[in-house]
Amino acid sequence: SCTTGLDTQMNAVLDRMEEELGYVNTVSSADVAKVADWFERRGDDSRKARALYCLGRAQFNDGSSSAAIISYTRALEYARKAGDRHHEGLICRDMARISGATGNSPDEILYLGRASEAFKAAGRESDRQQAVLEIGQAQSAAGKYETAEEIFKSVLYDAHEMGDTLLEARCLESYALLAVSKDEPDPALAIDLLSRATD
């Protein structure tokens, strides 16, 4: 058919848009919205999920949290329909970040838990561990130091086993911050953890 060339081009646009996804928009939200609209009308469930995920991130970057939540919620529905556990994890992780940015710690932890499960199902162990680390950070920020400490110890062990030095360093820094934030600060532990992070 005469539309396959256009479909191929639009798929390439979506691939590039997702590859360039960061926390600063390289494409305006309005343009991402046009692409998302196109895929909602013509794409399969997986592409609809990906396009709406890109739109949610663009809206979040613009500070439009409520609009982003609507886009992410729709993206999540399509990702689940498509059985796309990787994008389900990415979407839940972003929804957790919105919850954290708006001070909603319970929802942040809930969405990070869902992200962790989705990443595990998708075989994305590094992403799963990063989500677990962020659960620990959220627990620590909420003053639940014992829970956070258990999480940090678990992530440190797994990161070491996986040879993921970046995750290990991030975890050591978070654990060090916890050590000086808790009710009875332990600066010696914090210094020890930070020295391990820079080794």
N, C-alpha and C positions, 0 to 999 in steps of 0.2 A: 504493500500500500504506500501511498505518497507521504504518510505521516511517520514512517519508520525512521527517516533521516532526522526529523525533528525530535522524535523520541530519543534517538541516540545522542543528539546534541544536548538535550535537556538532562539526560542521565549524566553526561560529562560535566554539565554545570553543577548538578547536585554533588557529584563526587568531589569537584574542586572546592565547592562551598564548604563541604564537611571537612575536607583536609585542612582548610585555612581557618577553621573554627578556633577562636581563642576567646580571651576575655576583653578584647577590644575589637569592635566591628571593622572588618575590611570591606564589607558590603552593607549598604544602608538597610535598616529594618524593613523599609517600604519595599525595596527590591527583593529581599528574602521572602516577604509576605506574598509577592507576586509568584515567585517560584513555588512556594508552599501551596498556594491556591491551584496552580497548574497541576501539581502532583496529586492534590486531593481530588481533582476531577479526572485525572488520567492515569495515575500511578497505581501500582499494586500496594498492598498494605505495608510492606517493608519500606518502599520509597516514600510513602505518605508519612510513616513514622520518622524517617530520616529528615525529610523536608521540614516537618513541624518541630523536630528537635532543633534544627538550625534556626528556625524562626524563634523558638523559645529562648535560645541563647542570645540572639540578636536583641530581643526585647529586654532580657535580663541585663545585658550590657548597657542598654539605654536607660536603665533604672525603672523600666515598666514591669515591676514584679507581678502585678495582678494579671496583666496581659500574658506574660511569660507562663504563669501557672496554667492558664487556659490552654495555651499552645502545647505545653508539656503534657497536660492531662489527655488531650486528644492524641498526641504522639504516643503516649503510653498505651492507649487502647489499641492503636494500630500495631505497635510493636508486639503486644501480646497476641493479637490475632495472627500475626505473621510468624509467631514463635521465635522472634528475634531477641534472644535473651541478652545479647551484648548491648543492643541499643536500649533495651529495658533498663539495664544497669546504668548506662550513661545518663538516661533521662532521670531516673530516680536520684542519681548522684547530684545532678543539677537542681532538682527539686529540694534536695536536702540543703544545698548551698543557699537557695532562696530562703528556706525556713530559718537557717542559721543567721542570715543577713538581717532578717526581720525579728530576730530574738526568740523564735519559736523552737526551743531546744527539743521538746518531745517529738515534734514532727521531723526535725532534722535527724534525730537518732532513728526514728521509724523508717524514713526514706533511705538512710545509709544502710540499714539492715536489709531492706529490700534490694538495694543496689548490690550489696555483698552476695546475697543469694543468687541474683541474676547473673553476676559475673562468674560465680562458681559453676552454675549450670552451663555457661558459655565456655568454660575452660579458660577463663581469663584470670589466672591466679594473681598476677601482679596488681591488676585493677581491684580484685577482691580484697587483697591485703591493704591497699590504699584506702578503700572504703572502711575497713575495720579500724585502721589507724585514725581515720576521721571520726569514727564513733568514739574512740578513746579521747580524742581532742575535745569533742562535744561534751562527753561525760566530765572531763577535767574542768572545762569552762563552767559547767553547771555545779561544780563543787563536789562531784561524786568521785573523790580521789582514789578510793580503794578499787572501785570498778575500773576506773581509767588505768590504774597501775597494773591490774591483771591483764587488761587488753594490751598495754604497751609491752609487757613481758612476753606475751604470746606472739605479737607481731615481730618483736626483736628476734625471737627464736626462729620463726618462719622465714624472716628476711635473711637471716644468717644462713639458714639451710638452703635457701633459693639462690644465695649469692647476689641478692639485690641490695647493693651498697647504698643506692640513693634512698630506698625505702628505710633501710637500717639507720642512715644518718638523720632522716626526718623524724623517725621514731625516737632516736636518742635525744634529739632536741626537744621534742614534746615531753618526753619523760623528765628531762632536766628542768623544764619549765614547771612541771607538776611538783618536782622535788622542792622547789623554793616557793611554791604557791600554797601548799597544803598548810593545815593548821599548825603543825610543828615543822617549820622549814628545815630542810636538810641540804645546806649549801655544799657540803663535802660530796654528797652523792651527785648533785648537779654538776659539779666540776669534773668528777670522775666520768660521768656520762658524756659530757661535752668533749672531754679529751679523747674518748673512744670515737666520737663522731668525726673528729678531725684527723684521726690516724690514717 
